[in-house]
């Protein structure tokens, strides 16, 4: 296999994906060592000696109610191969976009012109893409999705919204079908690249498949961008069908990743609409998650997504304005906790926006009330090390701060999902607290050992 300009792919766009301190992977520390590694990978590919590795680490995340999601962390050589293949095929994978669908932006993070033209306002951020070659791109695109969606909802043109997502989407992608589509749209010069890509996709999980090639499923690996692009490409034929079917009932089709929203005026058309959509999805081995099908009155969805409060921070620097920050906090605190639990992600998106706001300008009473919400176990378990650092700082501004280090240790003793421990360990490194770092390292070893021995603890 001949590879031209292989080293050119591994520039700053690639290496910045591994700068996250919580990312448990070993990468070369110097520019020269990186060049040597890339040359080694190129030689393995060219000589036919490349073989995918078993993932170095498995991050275990809590999807909710204790249900675990396993996120593999590939070795750096496999990330080089995956990135190279997707970069080579981007012109195929990132085109043919249906309007109002989001998920297919390129690895460089630059949005296509047709997406840029749809931007209306900068919207709230998201935790998607915590580990990414370009984390800001995830935030920006999610903001654009929300901006477009709610500009339509708030216009009053549509009375209802059909919302649903797909069951185990990544795990259901048929690799044979995906490969056939890519080959059909590529010229012959990409043949060996496609073969290399699907060799990796078929064999990365051989530890769990007992050496059998994997025929279904994309890896939900920690650096999610490559799989994101493939997953989005897999839905493009369905997107075109869904857009056409929705237009027949005067509706608009929206999709972010596998989350779908259809805006329409006649709820009596929903059963017929779902019939056609689910039958079409079935052709690709995909299923609608029937437990997550919701039919909203538009006003209910707007309230569920807390748009009234979210709109307080409309412009870029509104979260620095003491008057607006106070208004946002007071509106948030008015919501009873029992009602907050029923809102979108239990109101966590609101707290995320306040975390980086100028809450230091608040009165001591309001300031303390908000910091207490940041200090809850539920919020900290979902926080990355940068959020922990911000909470640590804010806690120190209280008249009676708690021992934040002991608080993190106590949470670590109860949490059985190691992703929290890796993030807390990165925080410990950030503030140079060796005691906390050692505690977390020991806890990670303990958790990994128990998983290997299948012991309940």
C-alpha positions, 0 to 999 in steps of 0.5 A: 500500500502506497501512502503519500504525505502521511506525516502531513495529516498529523499536525496540531489538529490531530495532537490537540485531541490528546491534550486533555489531562484526563485522557488515559493514553500515552503519547510521545512528548516531543515533536521528534518522537511524534514524527518517529511514531507516525513514520512507524505507523506508515511503515506498518501500513505500507508493509502490510504488518499493521494489526489493530491493538486491544484498547489500552483502557476502558472508561466506564461512564454512568448513563443513568440509574447505574447503567454503565457505558463502556468507552474504549481508549485505543492506543495511539497507533490505532488512533493514527490509522483511524484518523488517517482513513477518515481524513482521506475519505472526508470528501465522501463522508461529509457531503450530501447533508440534509438541511437541519441535520447535524453531526457530519462536520469535518475533523478539522472542525470547520463547518461547511458553508451551508451550515454556517449560513444557518447560524442565528445566535450562539447558544448554550454549550453541551458536554458532547465531545468531552474528548475530541479533536476539536471540543469547541466544534461540538459545542458550536454545532449543538448551539446551532442545532438549538438555535435553528430548532427553537427559532422555528418553535418560537415562531408559532408556526408549529403546534406539536413536536415529535421527539425520538431517538434510536436504540443502541444506534452505534452498536447497530450500524451494519459494517457491510452496508456502510462499507458498500456505500462508501465504496460506491461513492469513492473512486478506485484510488481510495480502495486500499484506504477503505480496506484499511478502515474496515480492517480496523473496524472489524478487529478492534474489539476482538477481545470481546468477540473472541477473535471473530470479526465484528460485523455490526457496530461502530466503536464508541471510543473516547475520541469520538470524532471519527466514529461520529462522522461514520455514524452521521454518514450512515444516516444520510439516506434515511435523512433524505427519506425523512425530510421528504416524508415530513414535508408531505405532512407540512413538517420539518425534520431536525436531527442532531446525532441520532436525536430527532425532532419533527415539527408539525401541526397535525398530531393525527399524522404522527402514527402514519409518519412513524410507520414510514420512518420506522420501516425505513430505519429497519432497512438499515438495521436500526430501531426507534427507542420506543421508550423515548418517543414523546409528543409535545405541544410546542409550548411544553417542549419550550418550557421543558428545555427551560428556554425562558431562563436560557434566553436571559443569556442571549448575547455572548457576554451576557453571563458576565453582566451582574444584573443578568446573572442575578436574574438567571440565578433567581429564576433558577432557584425559583424552580422547586427541586421536584420540578427541576428533576422533570426538566431536560437533563434535570436542569443540569444545562442551566447549572452548566451555564451558571458555572462559568458565569460571573456569579462572584457578583452575587450577594453572599446568600445567592452565591452560596445557594448556587455553589451548594448546587455545584457541590452536589454529588450528582453534579460533580460526578458529571463534571470534568476536571476543568469544572472541578477546578472552577467549583474548587475555586468558587468553594474557596470564595465561600465564608465557610468552605467545605474540604473539597478534597475530602468531598471528592475522596468521599464521592470516589469511594461510592462511585463504581464508574472509573471515568469520574476517577480519571477526571478527578485525578486530572484535577488533582494534577492541575492543583498539584495535590499528590495526596488526592492523586494517589488516593484516586490512582489506588481507587482506579486500580481497585475498580479495574481489578474488581471488573476483571474478576467480576466481583460485586463490591 
